[in-house]
Amino acid sequence: MTSTPPRGLGDPSYRRKWKRSGSPGKGYLRLRGMTLASLLRLHEAAAAVGETWDFGVRDEGSLEHVVRLLNEKSIRKERRRPDPRESPVRIAAWIMHYIVATHPFWDANHRTGYLVARVVLRAFGLDVHASSEEAERFVRSIDGQDLTLESVEEWVRSHLVKRYWKSKTREL
């Protein structure tokens, strides 16, 4: 049984349907742009900050799983099925928790998880406002203290800011 890939903006029939049904939210459409290659580029950027002993991938299947689920989450919202578990904050918390807890890379999993979560939030015009020390302490506690997805979501929500032009932010 072959699975049909999700229809994207390149498909003309999708564009017509999207215009008729109203905008599903640009943030969810931007999530569809996340590919395995873009996830690896984000890891390289995160690993370049600080000391990293190995830039390699330990478990490519986990990364493919992340990309597949991000696409599924964006499609679900697009079909206008209200689901509070699929909020931008929930998606960002899930991806940070998943990358930190499963360690798909040999090194820099904490930095990569935090960076990818911020990229997800920025797709929706949001961001996390925390000092680098506070963010590092929290992200390291995800696997160090076995934090649940709900506690990660709560932390992200409590540090959420709305992004404006360039680097201006406003606390929510």
Residue pairs with C-beta under 8 A, 6 or more apart in sequence:
6 32
6 71
6 75
7 13
7 14
8 14
8 32
9 15
9 29
9 32
18 24
21 80
24 77
24 78
24 79
24 80
25 77
25 78
25 124
26 123
27 88
27 123
27 124
27 125
28 73
28 74
28 77
28 78
29 74
29 78
30 123
30 124
31 70
31 71
31 73
31 74
31 91
31 120
31 123
32 70
32 71
32 74
32 75
34 67
34 70
34 71
34 119
35 67
36 60
36 63
36 64
36 67
39 63
39 66
39 67
39 116
40 57
40 63
42 112
42 115
42 116
42 119
43 55
43 57
43 105
43 108
43 112
44 55
45 115
46 108
46 111
46 112
46 114
46 115
47 55
47 105
47 107
47 108
47 111
47 112
49 111
50 108
50 111
52 107
52 108
53 106
53 107
54 106
54 107
55 105
55 106
55 107
55 108
56 105
56 106
57 63
57 104
57 105
57 106
58 103
58 104
58 105
58 106
59 102
59 103
59 104
60 104
62 98
62 102
62 104
63 104
66 95
66 98
66 99
66 104
69 94
70 91
70 95
70 120
73 86
73 91
76 83
76 86
77 83
77 86
84 90
88 120
88 121
88 123
88 124
88 126
89 121
89 126
89 153
89 156
89 157
89 160
90 153
91 120
92 117
92 118
92 120
92 121
92 156
93 117
93 149
93 152
93 153
93 155
93 156
94 149
94 152
94 153
95 113
95 116
95 117
95 120
96 113
96 114
96 116
96 117
96 139
96 142
96 152
96 156
97 113
97 142
97 147
97 149
97 152
98 113
99 109
99 112
99 113
99 116
100 109
100 110
100 113
100 139
100 142
100 143
101 142
101 143
103 109
103 143
105 112
110 136
110 139
110 140
110 142
111 139
113 139
113 142
114 135
114 139
117 128
117 156
118 127
118 128
121 127
121 128
121 156
121 160
122 163
125 162
125 163
126 160
126 161
126 162
126 163
127 160
127 161
127 163
127 169
128 135
128 156
128 159
128 160
128 161
129 159
129 160
129 161
129 169
129 171
130 138
130 159
138 155
141 147
142 152
160 171
160 172
161 169
161 170
161 171
161 172
162 169
162 170
162 171
162 172
163 169
164 170
